[in-house]
Amino acid sequence: MGHILLDWRTVNPSVYSPFLLVEASGRRFPLGDGQSWAIGRGDGCVVMLESRSVSRLHALIQRKDTGELALVDLGSRNGSFLNGKRVSFRWC
């Protein structure tokens, strides 16, 4: 499967906001406000990753009306993984 670029972490939303953690660098991307966050190498992505294995527009995190978060792969060649499992569409 190669190396893990992202590690998804959720914490108690009443105390902290959820965030996305880039394992290699330790960089955190807060997911507090908003309804969706683009992940990729391209301009305009909220979560910008500098890896040739990441598409320009690789995946999307979306917030449902219930507050749950979803990871959606946008047809990337190398896929998107949540907790070590490949996903095409996954509710977190």
C-alpha positions, 0 to 999 in steps of 0.5 A, a space after each residue: 500500500 505504500 506510505 500513509 500520507 494522511 491520518 484521520 483523527 476525530 476528537 470530541 467536537 464539544 471540546 475540540 474541532 476535528 482535524 486532518 493530520 498529515 502524518 509525515 509532517 505533523 501538520 494539522 488542518 482544522 475542519 471546524 467551520 465549513 461544509 467541505 474541504 478539498 484535498 490535493 496538490 492543486 491551487 484552491 485545495 484547503 489541504 494541500 499536499 506536495 506529493 506526486 502520488 496525490 492528484 491535483 483534486 484528490 479527495 473531498 471531506 464533506 459535512 453531512 446535515 447531521 454533523 458527521 464527516 465523509 471522505 470521498 475519493 474523487 477518482 484519484 489513481 492512487 486512491 484515498 484511505 481512511 484508517 488504512 482502508 481504501 475508500 471511494 465514499 466513506 462516512 467518518 
